[in-house]
Amino acid sequence: MSSSAFSLSLQCDETASYRPTALLVGVAYKPGVADTRETPAAEIARALVSAGLNVEFVDPLVSEFEVDGVSLIRHDHAVGQVLPPASR
């Protein structure tokens, strides 16, 4: 995904005492693998961070996800069990 193909219309209140958090659901580059190389999720995470959000992720196959040298917080919630696999 090129930067020209993705834009984010979101602004956070810089005076707020908290930062909103975005949860990326599924960060691997394709279903059924744990590989995050060349994943579009990295560009989305960058845009969200640039907009002032905390970014976290959930992916049942990915244990660590790093964007621009920063490790994102991983959630072990049952989201992956609630959503059907893409292969169905």
PDB file of N, CA, C and O in Angstrom:
ATOM      1  N   MET A   1       0.850  -1.168   0.000  1.00  0.00           N
ATOM      2  CA  MET A   1       0.000   0.000   0.000  1.00  0.00           C
ATOM      3  C   MET A   1       0.896   1.231   0.000  1.00  0.00           C
ATOM      4  O   MET A   1       1.739   1.394   0.881  1.00  0.00           O
ATOM      5  N   SER A   2       0.713   2.070  -0.964  1.00  0.00           N
ATOM      6  CA  SER A   2       1.526   3.279  -1.027  1.00  0.00           C
ATOM      7  C   SER A   2       0.906   4.357  -0.158  1.00  0.00           C
ATOM      8  O   SER A   2      -0.293   4.328   0.119  1.00  0.00           O
ATOM      9  N   SER A   3       1.717   5.302   0.269  1.00  0.00           N
ATOM     10  CA  SER A   3       1.204   6.355   1.133  1.00  0.00           C
ATOM     11  C   SER A   3       0.135   7.179   0.433  1.00  0.00           C
ATOM     12  O   SER A   3      -0.722   7.759   1.099  1.00  0.00           O
ATOM     13  N   SER A   4       0.165   7.243  -0.882  1.00  0.00           N
ATOM     14  CA  SER A   4      -0.863   7.996  -1.598  1.00  0.00           C
ATOM     15  C   SER A   4      -2.192   7.249  -1.617  1.00  0.00           C
ATOM     16  O   SER A   4      -3.234   7.860  -1.855  1.00  0.00           O
ATOM     17  N   ALA A   5      -2.175   5.935  -1.369  1.00  0.00           N
ATOM     18  CA  ALA A   5      -3.398   5.143  -1.395  1.00  0.00           C
ATOM     19  C   ALA A   5      -4.098   5.125  -0.042  1.00  0.00           C
ATOM     20  O   ALA A   5      -5.234   4.664   0.060  1.00  0.00           O
ATOM     21  N   PHE A   6      -3.440   5.615   0.982  1.00  0.00           N
ATOM     22  CA  PHE A   6      -4.011   5.570   2.324  1.00  0.00           C
ATOM     23  C   PHE A   6      -3.936   6.944   2.953  1.00  0.00           C
ATOM     24  O   PHE A   6      -2.864   7.545   3.026  1.00  0.00           O
ATOM     25  N   SER A   7      -5.052   7.432   3.400  1.00  0.00           N
ATOM     26  CA  SER A   7      -5.036   8.702   4.118  1.00  0.00           C
ATOM     27  C   SER A   7      -5.890   8.553   5.358  1.00  0.00           C
ATOM     28  O   SER A   7      -6.806   7.733   5.405  1.00  0.00           O
ATOM     29  N   LEU A   8      -5.583   9.346   6.349  1.00  0.00           N
ATOM     30  CA  LEU A   8      -6.275   9.251   7.621  1.00  0.00           C
ATOM     31  C   LEU A   8      -6.834  10.617   7.976  1.00  0.00           C
ATOM     32  O   LEU A   8      -6.094  11.593   8.096  1.00  0.00           O
ATOM     33  N   SER A   9      -8.124  10.674   8.138  1.00  0.00           N
ATOM     34  CA  SER A   9      -8.768  11.931   8.519  1.00  0.00           C
ATOM     35  C   SER A   9      -9.128  11.835   9.993  1.00  0.00           C
ATOM     36  O   SER A   9     -10.275  11.565  10.349  1.00  0.00           O
ATOM     37  N   LEU A  10      -8.141  12.057  10.840  1.00  0.00           N
ATOM     38  CA  LEU A  10      -8.327  11.926  12.270  1.00  0.00           C
ATOM     39  C   LEU A  10      -7.372  12.868  12.962  1.00  0.00           C
ATOM     40  O   LEU A  10      -6.188  12.921  12.630  1.00  0.00           O
ATOM     41  N   GLN A  11      -7.870  13.591  13.898  1.00  0.00           N
ATOM     42  CA  GLN A  11      -7.014  14.470  14.676  1.00  0.00           C
ATOM     43  C   GLN A  11      -7.335  14.261  16.140  1.00  0.00           C
ATOM     44  O   GLN A  11      -8.504  14.188  16.518  1.00  0.00           O
ATOM     45  N   CYS A  12      -6.310  14.165  16.965  1.00  0.00           N
ATOM     46  CA  CYS A  12      -6.485  14.003  18.396  1.00  0.00           C
ATOM     47  C   CYS A  12      -6.287  15.343  19.073  1.00  0.00           C
ATOM     48  O   CYS A  12      -5.496  16.173  18.624  1.00  0.00           O
ATOM     49  N   ASP A  13      -7.000  15.539  20.137  1.00  0.00           N
ATOM     50  CA  ASP A  13      -6.871  16.754  20.930  1.00  0.00           C
ATOM     51  C   ASP A  13      -5.556  16.691  21.698  1.00  0.00           C
ATOM     52  O   ASP A  13      -5.415  15.906  22.636  1.00  0.00           O
ATOM     53  N   GLU A  14      -4.601  17.516  21.301  1.00  0.00           N
ATOM     54  CA  GLU A  14      -3.283  17.497  21.925  1.00  0.00           C
ATOM     55  C   GLU A  14      -3.311  17.981  23.366  1.00  0.00           C
ATOM     56  O   GLU A  14      -2.346  17.775  24.101  1.00  0.00           O
ATOM     57  N   THR A  15      -4.407  18.624  23.788  1.00  0.00           N
ATOM     58  CA  THR A  15      -4.497  19.104  25.163  1.00  0.00           C
ATOM     59  C   THR A  15      -5.137  18.068  26.083  1.00  0.00           C
ATOM     60  O   THR A  15      -5.163  18.262  27.298  1.00  0.00           O
ATOM     61  N   ALA A  16      -5.648  16.983  25.533  1.00  0.00           N
ATOM     62  CA  ALA A  16      -6.297  15.954  26.345  1.00  0.00           C
ATOM     63  C   ALA A  16      -5.280  15.267  27.249  1.00  0.00           C
ATOM     64  O   ALA A  16      -4.094  15.199  26.927  1.00  0.00           O
ATOM     65  N   SER A  17      -5.755  14.765  28.375  1.00  0.00           N
ATOM     66  CA  SER A  17      -4.857  14.099  29.323  1.00  0.00           C
ATOM     67  C   SER A  17      -4.634  12.629  28.971  1.00  0.00           C
ATOM     68  O   SER A  17      -3.894  11.937  29.670  1.00  0.00           O
ATOM     69  N   TYR A  18      -5.246  12.155  27.928  1.00  0.00           N
ATOM     70  CA  TYR A  18      -5.065  10.777  27.477  1.00  0.00           C
ATOM     71  C   TYR A  18      -4.964  10.758  25.962  1.00  0.00           C
ATOM     72  O   TYR A  18      -5.345  11.708  25.279  1.00  0.00           O
ATOM     73  N   ARG A  19      -4.437   9.646  25.454  1.00  0.00           N
ATOM     74  CA  ARG A  19      -4.389   9.454  24.001  1.00  0.00           C
ATOM     75  C   ARG A  19      -5.288   8.291  23.650  1.00  0.00           C
ATOM     76  O   ARG A  19      -5.206   7.244  24.293  1.00  0.00           O
ATOM     77  N   PRO A  20      -6.137   8.435  22.662  1.00  0.00           N
ATOM     78  CA  PRO A  20      -6.979   7.315  22.233  1.00  0.00           C
ATOM     79  C   PRO A  20      -6.099   6.149  21.757  1.00  0.00           C
ATOM     80  O   PRO A  20      -4.959   6.344  21.335  1.00  0.00           O
ATOM     81  N   THR A  21      -6.647   4.958  21.834  1.00  0.00           N
ATOM     82  CA  THR A  21      -5.925   3.767  21.406  1.00  0.00           C
ATOM     83  C   THR A  21      -6.666   3.107  20.256  1.00  0.00           C
ATOM     84  O   THR A  21      -7.884   2.932  20.305  1.00  0.00           O
ATOM     85  N   ALA A  22      -5.919   2.744  19.223  1.00  0.00           N
ATOM     86  CA  ALA A  22      -6.468   1.996  18.091  1.00  0.00           C
ATOM     87  C   ALA A  22      -5.979   0.560  18.206  1.00  0.00           C
ATOM     88  O   ALA A  22      -4.816   0.327  18.536  1.00  0.00           O
ATOM     89  N   LEU A  23      -6.845  -0.395  17.938  1.00  0.00           N
ATOM     90  CA  LEU A  23      -6.486  -1.804  17.964  1.00  0.00           C
ATOM     91  C   LEU A  23      -6.504  -2.333  16.542  1.00  0.00           C
ATOM     92  O   LEU A  23      -7.550  -2.345  15.893  1.00  0.00           O
ATOM     93  N   LEU A  24      -5.351  -2.769  16.055  1.00  0.00           N
ATOM     94  CA  LEU A  24      -5.267  -3.397  14.738  1.00  0.00           C
ATOM     95  C   LEU A  24      -5.590  -4.878  14.907  1.00  0.00           C
ATOM     96  O   LEU A  24      -4.954  -5.566  15.704  1.00  0.00           O
ATOM     97  N   VAL A  25      -6.557  -5.361  14.174  1.00  0.00           N
ATOM     98  CA  VAL A  25      -6.958  -6.766  14.258  1.00  0.00           C
ATOM     99  C   VAL A  25      -6.419  -7.479  13.029  1.00  0.00           C
ATOM    100  O   VAL A  25      -6.901  -7.279  11.914  1.00  0.00           O
ATOM    101  N   GLY A  26      -5.405  -8.320  13.253  1.00  0.00           N
ATOM    102  CA  GLY A  26      -4.756  -9.026  12.154  1.00  0.00           C
ATOM    103  C   GLY A  26      -3.680  -8.168  11.530  1.00  0.00           C
ATOM    104  O   GLY A  26      -3.990  -7.205  10.829  1.00  0.00           O
ATOM    105  N   VAL A  27      -2.418  -8.496  11.770  1.00  0.00           N
ATOM    106  CA  VAL A  27      -1.324  -7.681  11.241  1.00  0.00           C
ATOM    107  C   VAL A  27      -0.403  -8.439  10.287  1.00  0.00           C
ATOM    108  O   VAL A  27       0.506  -7.841   9.711  1.00  0.00           O
ATOM    109  N   ALA A  28      -0.617  -9.731  10.111  1.00  0.00           N
ATOM    110  CA  ALA A  28       0.195 -10.485   9.157  1.00  0.00           C
ATOM    111  C   ALA A  28      -0.155 -10.048   7.741  1.00  0.00           C
ATOM    112  O   ALA A  28      -1.229  -9.498   7.498  1.00  0.00           O
ATOM    113  N   TYR A  29       0.759 -10.298   6.814  1.00  0.00           N
ATOM    114  CA  TYR A  29       0.521  -9.815   5.445  1.00  0.00           C
ATOM    115  C   TYR A  29      -0.521 -10.624   4.694  1.00  0.00           C
ATOM    116  O   TYR A  29      -1.042 -10.161   3.680  1.00  0.00           O
ATOM    117  N   LYS A  30      -0.838 -11.834   5.173  1.00  0.00           N
ATOM    118  CA  LYS A  30      -1.923 -12.611   4.584  1.00  0.00           C
ATOM    119  C   LYS A  30      -2.416 -13.611   5.625  1.00  0.00           C
ATOM    120  O   LYS A  30      -1.684 -13.930   6.561  1.00  0.00           O
ATOM    121  N   PRO A  31      -3.649 -14.113   5.479  1.00  0.00           N
ATOM    122  CA  PRO A  31      -4.219 -15.036   6.462  1.00  0.00           C
ATOM    123  C   PRO A  31      -3.414 -16.328   6.585  1.00  0.00           C
ATOM    124  O   PRO A  31      -2.864 -16.832   5.606  1.00  0.00           O
ATOM    125  N   GLY A  32      -3.360 -16.844   7.793  1.00  0.00           N
ATOM    126  CA  GLY A  32      -2.747 -18.141   8.029  1.00  0.00           C
ATOM    127  C   GLY A  32      -1.243 -18.141   8.201  1.00  0.00           C
ATOM    128  O   GLY A  32      -0.646 -19.212   8.311  1.00  0.00           O
ATOM    129  N   VAL A  33      -0.605 -16.975   8.231  1.00  0.00           N
ATOM    130  CA  VAL A  33       0.841 -16.896   8.414  1.00  0.00           C
ATOM    131  C   VAL A  33       1.166 -15.881   9.509  1.00  0.00           C
ATOM    132  O   VAL A  33       0.349 -15.018   9.830  1.00  0.00           O
ATOM    133  N   ALA A  34       2.364 -15.997  10.075  1.00  0.00           N
ATOM    134  CA  ALA A  34       2.792 -15.069  11.125  1.00  0.00           C
ATOM    135  C   ALA A  34       3.752 -14.013  10.587  1.00  0.00           C
ATOM    136  O   ALA A  34       4.307 -13.240  11.367  1.00  0.00           O
ATOM    137  N   ASP A  35       3.954 -13.965   9.306  1.00  0.00           N
ATOM    138  CA  ASP A  35       4.920 -13.061   8.691  1.00  0.00           C
ATOM    139  C   ASP A  35       4.330 -11.656   8.553  1.00  0.00           C
ATOM    140  O   ASP A  35       3.279 -11.475   7.939  1.00  0.00           O
ATOM    141  N   THR A  36       5.012 -10.668   9.125  1.00  0.00           N
ATOM    142  CA  THR A  36       4.529  -9.285   9.042  1.00  0.00           C
ATOM    143  C   THR A  36       5.346  -8.434   8.071  1.00  0.00           C
ATOM    144  O   THR A  36       5.111  -7.231   7.953  1.00  0.00           O
ATOM    145  N   ARG A  37       6.303  -9.050   7.375  1.00  0.00           N
ATOM    146  CA  ARG A  37       7.053  -8.275   6.386  1.00  0.00           C
ATOM    147  C   ARG A  37       6.100  -7.794   5.297  1.00  0.00           C
ATOM    148  O   ARG A  37       5.256  -8.554   4.823  1.00  0.00           O
ATOM    149  N   GLU A  38       6.239  -6.544   4.910  1.00  0.00           N
ATOM    150  CA  GLU A  38       5.436  -5.937   3.849  1.00  0.00           C
ATOM    151  C   GLU A  38       3.935  -5.920   4.153  1.00  0.00           C
ATOM    152  O   GLU A  38       3.120  -5.860   3.232  1.00  0.00           O
ATOM    153  N   THR A  39       3.568  -5.973   5.423  1.00  0.00           N
ATOM    154  CA  THR A  39       2.151  -5.922   5.763  1.00  0.00           C
ATOM    155  C   THR A  39       1.613  -4.498   5.652  1.00  0.00           C
ATOM    156  O   THR A  39       2.280  -3.553   6.073  1.00  0.00           O
ATOM    157  N   PRO A  40       0.430  -4.334   5.096  1.00  0.00           N
ATOM    158  CA  PRO A  40      -0.182  -3.003   5.045  1.00  0.00           C
ATOM    159  C   PRO A  40      -0.462  -2.444   6.440  1.00  0.00           C
ATOM    160  O   PRO A  40      -0.623  -1.234   6.601  1.00  0.00           O
ATOM    161  N   ALA A  41      -0.520  -3.307   7.435  1.00  0.00           N
ATOM    162  CA  ALA A  41      -0.785  -2.857   8.807  1.00  0.00           C
ATOM    163  C   ALA A  41       0.297  -1.907   9.317  1.00  0.00           C
ATOM    164  O   ALA A  41       0.015  -1.053  10.157  1.00  0.00           O
ATOM    165  N   ALA A  42       1.521  -2.040   8.828  1.00  0.00           N
ATOM    166  CA  ALA A  42       2.609  -1.160   9.276  1.00  0.00           C
ATOM    167  C   ALA A  42       2.335   0.284   8.851  1.00  0.00           C
ATOM    168  O   ALA A  42       2.542   1.209   9.637  1.00  0.00           O
ATOM    169  N   GLU A  43       1.878   0.480   7.637  1.00  0.00           N
ATOM    170  CA  GLU A  43       1.585   1.832   7.167  1.00  0.00           C
ATOM    171  C   GLU A  43       0.385   2.421   7.919  1.00  0.00           C
ATOM    172  O   GLU A  43       0.363   3.608   8.245  1.00  0.00           O
ATOM    173  N   ILE A  44      -0.595   1.582   8.184  1.00  0.00           N
ATOM    174  CA  ILE A  44      -1.754   2.038   8.942  1.00  0.00           C
ATOM    175  C   ILE A  44      -1.324   2.434  10.352  1.00  0.00           C
ATOM    176  O   ILE A  44      -1.751   3.468  10.866  1.00  0.00           O
ATOM    177  N   ALA A  45      -0.479   1.614  10.978  1.00  0.00           N
ATOM    178  CA  ALA A  45       0.019   1.925  12.322  1.00  0.00           C
ATOM    179  C   ALA A  45       0.785   3.247  12.326  1.00  0.00           C
ATOM    180  O   ALA A  45       0.606   4.065  13.229  1.00  0.00           O
ATOM    181  N   ARG A  46       1.627   3.456  11.333  1.00  0.00           N
ATOM    182  CA  ARG A  46       2.378   4.729  11.241  1.00  0.00           C
ATOM    183  C   ARG A  46       1.430   5.925  11.170  1.00  0.00           C
ATOM    184  O   ARG A  46       1.634   6.930  11.851  1.00  0.00           O
ATOM    185  N   ALA A  47       0.404   5.807  10.352  1.00  0.00           N
ATOM    186  CA  ALA A  47      -0.551   6.905  10.194  1.00  0.00           C
ATOM    187  C   ALA A  47      -1.303   7.167  11.497  1.00  0.00           C
ATOM    188  O   ALA A  47      -1.543   8.320  11.857  1.00  0.00           O
ATOM    189  N   LEU A  48      -1.672   6.111  12.196  1.00  0.00           N
ATOM    190  CA  LEU A  48      -2.379   6.273  13.462  1.00  0.00           C
ATOM    191  C   LEU A  48      -1.490   6.924  14.522  1.00  0.00           C
ATOM    192  O   LEU A  48      -1.933   7.806  15.258  1.00  0.00           O
ATOM    193  N   VAL A  49      -0.243   6.486  14.594  1.00  0.00           N
ATOM    194  CA  VAL A  49       0.703   7.084  15.539  1.00  0.00           C
ATOM    195  C   VAL A  49       0.922   8.556  15.195  1.00  0.00           C
ATOM    196  O   VAL A  49       0.954   9.408  16.084  1.00  0.00           O
ATOM    197  N   SER A  50       1.072   8.848  13.913  1.00  0.00           N
ATOM    198  CA  SER A  50       1.264  10.241  13.478  1.00  0.00           C
ATOM    199  C   SER A  50       0.068  11.109  13.839  1.00  0.00           C
ATOM    200  O   SER A  50       0.215  12.310  14.062  1.00  0.00           O
ATOM    201  N   ALA A  51      -1.119  10.502  13.897  1.00  0.00           N
ATOM    202  CA  ALA A  51      -2.326  11.241  14.253  1.00  0.00           C
ATOM    203  C   ALA A  51      -2.475  11.391  15.766  1.00  0.00           C
ATOM    204  O   ALA A  51      -3.407  12.040  16.240  1.00  0.00           O
ATOM    205  N   GLY A  52      -1.550  10.787  16.527  1.00  0.00           N
ATOM    206  CA  GLY A  52      -1.568  10.948  17.975  1.00  0.00           C
ATOM    207  C   GLY A  52      -2.189   9.810  18.759  1.00  0.00           C
ATOM    208  O   GLY A  52      -2.438   9.956  19.956  1.00  0.00           O
ATOM    209  N   LEU A  53      -2.445   8.686  18.118  1.00  0.00           N
ATOM    210  CA  LEU A  53      -3.055   7.552  18.812  1.00  0.00           C
ATOM    211  C   LEU A  53      -2.001   6.580  19.321  1.00  0.00           C
ATOM    212  O   LEU A  53      -0.912   6.474  18.756  1.00  0.00           O
ATOM    213  N   ASN A  54      -2.337   5.872  20.394  1.00  0.00           N
ATOM    214  CA  ASN A  54      -1.579   4.691  20.790  1.00  0.00           C
ATOM    215  C   ASN A  54      -2.057   3.578  19.864  1.00  0.00           C
ATOM    216  O   ASN A  54      -3.244   3.518  19.543  1.00  0.00           O
ATOM    217  N   VAL A  55      -1.173   2.712  19.437  1.00  0.00           N
ATOM    218  CA  VAL A  55      -1.566   1.628  18.534  1.00  0.00           C
ATOM    219  C   VAL A  55      -1.163   0.298  19.151  1.00  0.00           C
ATOM    220  O   VAL A  55      -0.016   0.100  19.550  1.00  0.00           O
ATOM    221  N   GLU A  56      -2.126  -0.602  19.221  1.00  0.00           N
ATOM    222  CA  GLU A  56      -1.914  -1.940  19.751  1.00  0.00           C
ATOM    223  C   GLU A  56      -2.460  -2.931  18.728  1.00  0.00           C
ATOM    224  O   GLU A  56      -3.130  -2.536  17.774  1.00  0.00           O
ATOM    225  N   PHE A  57      -2.175  -4.215  18.925  1.00  0.00           N
ATOM    226  CA  PHE A  57      -2.630  -5.196  17.925  1.00  0.00           C
ATOM    227  C   PHE A  57      -3.062  -6.496  18.558  1.00  0.00           C
ATOM    228  O   PHE A  57      -2.702  -6.812  19.692  1.00  0.00           O
ATOM    229  N   VAL A  58      -3.846  -7.243  17.798  1.00  0.00           N
ATOM    230  CA  VAL A  58      -4.210  -8.611  18.145  1.00  0.00           C
ATOM    231  C   VAL A  58      -4.120  -9.430  16.861  1.00  0.00           C
ATOM    232  O   VAL A  58      -4.673  -9.058  15.827  1.00  0.00           O
ATOM    233  N   ASP A  59      -3.422 -10.535  16.949  1.00  0.00           N
ATOM    234  CA  ASP A  59      -3.306 -11.468  15.831  1.00  0.00           C
ATOM    235  C   ASP A  59      -2.908 -12.803  16.454  1.00  0.00           C
ATOM    236  O   ASP A  59      -1.851 -12.895  17.078  1.00  0.00           O
ATOM    237  N   PRO A  60      -3.729 -13.834  16.299  1.00  0.00           N
ATOM    238  CA  PRO A  60      -3.430 -15.107  16.961  1.00  0.00           C
ATOM    239  C   PRO A  60      -2.122 -15.748  16.508  1.00  0.00           C
ATOM    240  O   PRO A  60      -1.582 -16.589  17.226  1.00  0.00           O
ATOM    241  N   LEU A  61      -1.600 -15.380  15.349  1.00  0.00           N
ATOM    242  CA  LEU A  61      -0.374 -15.993  14.850  1.00  0.00           C
ATOM    243  C   LEU A  61       0.870 -15.130  15.062  1.00  0.00           C
ATOM    244  O   LEU A  61       1.988 -15.632  14.944  1.00  0.00           O
ATOM    245  N   VAL A  62       0.703 -13.855  15.370  1.00  0.00           N
ATOM    246  CA  VAL A  62       1.836 -12.934  15.475  1.00  0.00           C
ATOM    247  C   VAL A  62       2.078 -12.605  16.946  1.00  0.00           C
ATOM    248  O   VAL A  62       1.198 -12.075  17.625  1.00  0.00           O
ATOM    249  N   SER A  63       3.278 -12.924  17.432  1.00  0.00           N
ATOM    250  CA  SER A  63       3.584 -12.669  18.842  1.00  0.00           C
ATOM    251  C   SER A  63       4.212 -11.296  19.059  1.00  0.00           C
ATOM    252  O   SER A  63       4.077 -10.726  20.142  1.00  0.00           O
ATOM    253  N   GLU A  64       4.895 -10.754  18.052  1.00  0.00           N
ATOM    254  CA  GLU A  64       5.515  -9.440  18.157  1.00  0.00           C
ATOM    255  C   GLU A  64       5.312  -8.677  16.852  1.00  0.00           C
ATOM    256  O   GLU A  64       5.405  -9.246  15.764  1.00  0.00           O
ATOM    257  N   PHE A  65       5.035  -7.390  16.978  1.00  0.00           N
ATOM    258  CA  PHE A  65       4.851  -6.544  15.796  1.00  0.00           C
ATOM    259  C   PHE A  65       5.547  -5.216  16.074  1.00  0.00           C
ATOM    260  O   PHE A  65       5.178  -4.481  16.990  1.00  0.00           O
ATOM    261  N   GLU A  66       6.547  -4.930  15.273  1.00  0.00           N
ATOM    262  CA  GLU A  66       7.353  -3.733  15.459  1.00  0.00           C
ATOM    263  C   GLU A  66       7.199  -2.823  14.244  1.00  0.00           C
ATOM    264  O   GLU A  66       7.259  -3.275  13.100  1.00  0.00           O
ATOM    265  N   VAL A  67       7.002  -1.542  14.511  1.00  0.00           N
ATOM    266  CA  VAL A  67       6.871  -0.553  13.448  1.00  0.00           C
ATOM    267  C   VAL A  67       7.842   0.581  13.735  1.00  0.00           C
ATOM    268  O   VAL A  67       7.756   1.236  14.774  1.00  0.00           O
ATOM    269  N   ASP A  68       8.759   0.807  12.816  1.00  0.00           N
ATOM    270  CA  ASP A  68       9.760   1.871  12.957  1.00  0.00           C
ATOM    271  C   ASP A  68      10.526   1.766  14.274  1.00  0.00           C
ATOM    272  O   ASP A  68      10.791   2.774  14.928  1.00  0.00           O
ATOM    273  N   GLY A  69      10.876   0.550  14.652  1.00  0.00           N
ATOM    274  CA  GLY A  69      11.681   0.327  15.853  1.00  0.00           C
ATOM    275  C   GLY A  69      10.907   0.312  17.152  1.00  0.00           C
ATOM    276  O   GLY A  69      11.500   0.171  18.221  1.00  0.00           O
ATOM    277  N   VAL A  70       9.603   0.455  17.081  1.00  0.00           N
ATOM    278  CA  VAL A  70       8.776   0.461  18.287  1.00  0.00           C
ATOM    279  C   VAL A  70       7.913  -0.798  18.301  1.00  0.00           C
ATOM    280  O   VAL A  70       7.181  -1.070  17.350  1.00  0.00           O
ATOM    281  N   SER A  71       8.005  -1.565  19.392  1.00  0.00           N
ATOM    282  CA  SER A  71       7.174  -2.763  19.539  1.00  0.00           C
ATOM    283  C   SER A  71       5.788  -2.354  20.005  1.00  0.00           C
ATOM    284  O   SER A  71       5.639  -1.669  21.017  1.00  0.00           O
ATOM    285  N   LEU A  72       4.784  -2.775  19.266  1.00  0.00           N
ATOM    286  CA  LEU A  72       3.407  -2.479  19.650  1.00  0.00           C
ATOM    287  C   LEU A  72       2.946  -3.481  20.698  1.00  0.00           C
ATOM    288  O   LEU A  72       3.409  -4.621  20.728  1.00  0.00           O
ATOM    289  N   ILE A  73       2.040  -3.052  21.546  1.00  0.00           N
ATOM    290  CA  ILE A  73       1.491  -3.929  22.587  1.00  0.00           C
ATOM    291  C   ILE A  73       0.567  -4.946  21.936  1.00  0.00           C
ATOM    292  O   ILE A  73      -0.274  -4.602  21.105  1.00  0.00           O
ATOM    293  N   ARG A  74       0.736  -6.203  22.328  1.00  0.00           N
ATOM    294  CA  ARG A  74      -0.090  -7.287  21.788  1.00  0.00           C
ATOM    295  C   ARG A  74      -1.180  -7.633  22.795  1.00  0.00           C
ATOM    296  O   ARG A  74      -0.939  -7.691  24.000  1.00  0.00           O
ATOM    297  N   HIS A  75      -2.381  -7.861  22.276  1.00  0.00           N
ATOM    298  CA  HIS A  75      -3.497  -8.298  23.112  1.00  0.00           C
ATOM    299  C   HIS A  75      -3.764  -9.763  22.851  1.00  0.00           C
ATOM    300  O   HIS A  75      -3.687 -10.222  21.711  1.00  0.00           O
ATOM    301  N   ASP A  76      -4.075 -10.491  23.892  1.00  0.00           N
ATOM    302  CA  ASP A  76      -4.395 -11.911  23.767  1.00  0.00           C
ATOM    303  C   ASP A  76      -5.894 -12.154  23.858  1.00  0.00           C
ATOM    304  O   ASP A  76      -6.321 -13.278  24.119  1.00  0.00           O
ATOM    305  N   HIS A  77      -6.691 -11.127  23.649  1.00  0.00           N
ATOM    306  CA  HIS A  77      -8.138 -11.267  23.751  1.00  0.00           C
ATOM    307  C   HIS A  77      -8.634 -12.297  22.750  1.00  0.00           C
ATOM    308  O   HIS A  77      -7.911 -12.690  21.834  1.00  0.00           O
ATOM    309  N   ALA A  78      -9.826 -12.712  22.926  1.00  0.00           N
ATOM    310  CA  ALA A  78     -10.405 -13.761  22.089  1.00  0.00           C
ATOM    311  C   ALA A  78     -10.922 -13.238  20.753  1.00  0.00           C
ATOM    312  O   ALA A  78     -11.738 -13.899  20.112  1.00  0.00           O
ATOM    313  N   VAL A  79     -10.471 -12.084  20.330  1.00  0.00           N
ATOM    314  CA  VAL A  79     -10.936 -11.533  19.050  1.00  0.00           C
ATOM    315  C   VAL A  79     -10.707 -12.529  17.925  1.00  0.00           C
ATOM    316  O   VAL A  79     -11.578 -12.721  17.077  1.00  0.00           O
ATOM    317  N   GLY A  80      -9.543 -13.164  17.913  1.00  0.00           N
ATOM    318  CA  GLY A  80      -9.228 -14.130  16.872  1.00  0.00           C
ATOM    319  C   GLY A  80     -10.134 -15.330  16.906  1.00  0.00           C
ATOM    320  O   GLY A  80     -10.315 -15.996  15.887  1.00  0.00           O
ATOM    321  N   GLN A  81     -10.717 -15.626  18.069  1.00  0.00           N
ATOM    322  CA  GLN A  81     -11.628 -16.759  18.179  1.00  0.00           C
ATOM    323  C   GLN A  81     -13.052 -16.359  17.797  1.00  0.00           C
ATOM    324  O   GLN A  81     -13.851 -17.206  17.399  1.00  0.00           O
ATOM    325  N   VAL A  82     -13.368 -15.078  17.917  1.00  0.00           N
ATOM    326  CA  VAL A  82     -14.699 -14.610  17.587  1.00  0.00           C
ATOM    327  C   VAL A  82     -14.851 -14.404  16.089  1.00  0.00           C
ATOM    328  O   VAL A  82     -15.884 -14.746  15.514  1.00  0.00           O
ATOM    329  N   LEU A  83     -13.833 -13.850  15.461  1.00  0.00           N
ATOM    330  CA  LEU A  83     -13.889 -13.609  14.021  1.00  0.00           C
ATOM    331  C   LEU A  83     -13.562 -14.891  13.261  1.00  0.00           C
ATOM    332  O   LEU A  83     -12.620 -15.594  13.627  1.00  0.00           O
ATOM    333  N   PRO A  84     -14.303 -15.204  12.233  1.00  0.00           N
ATOM    334  CA  PRO A  84     -13.990 -16.420  11.463  1.00  0.00           C
ATOM    335  C   PRO A  84     -12.707 -16.239  10.670  1.00  0.00           C
ATOM    336  O   PRO A  84     -12.411 -15.135  10.213  1.00  0.00           O
ATOM    337  N   PRO A  85     -11.948 -17.307  10.503  1.00  0.00           N
ATOM    338  CA  PRO A  85     -10.735 -17.210   9.676  1.00  0.00           C
ATOM    339  C   PRO A  85     -11.091 -16.785   8.252  1.00  0.00           C
ATOM    340  O   PRO A  85     -12.165 -17.116   7.751  1.00  0.00           O
ATOM    341  N   ALA A  86     -10.198 -16.061   7.613  1.00  0.00           N
ATOM    342  CA  ALA A  86     -10.440 -15.581   6.254  1.00  0.00           C
ATOM    343  C   ALA A  86     -10.582 -16.729   5.262  1.00  0.00           C
ATOM    344  O   ALA A  86     -11.147 -16.552   4.183  1.00  0.00           O
ATOM    345  N   SER A  87     -10.074 -17.902   5.622  1.00  0.00           N
ATOM    346  CA  SER A  87     -10.116 -19.040   4.697  1.00  0.00           C
ATOM    347  C   SER A  87     -11.514 -19.662   4.605  1.00  0.00           C
ATOM    348  O   SER A  87     -11.764 -20.486   3.725  1.00  0.00           O
ATOM    349  N   ARG A  88     -12.418 -19.278   5.498  1.00  0.00           N
ATOM    350  CA  ARG A  88     -13.772 -19.847   5.446  1.00  0.00           C
ATOM    351  C   ARG A  88     -14.624 -19.147   4.448  1.00  0.00           C
ATOM    352  O   ARG A  88     -15.791 -19.500   4.278  1.00  0.00           O
TER     353      ARG A  88
END
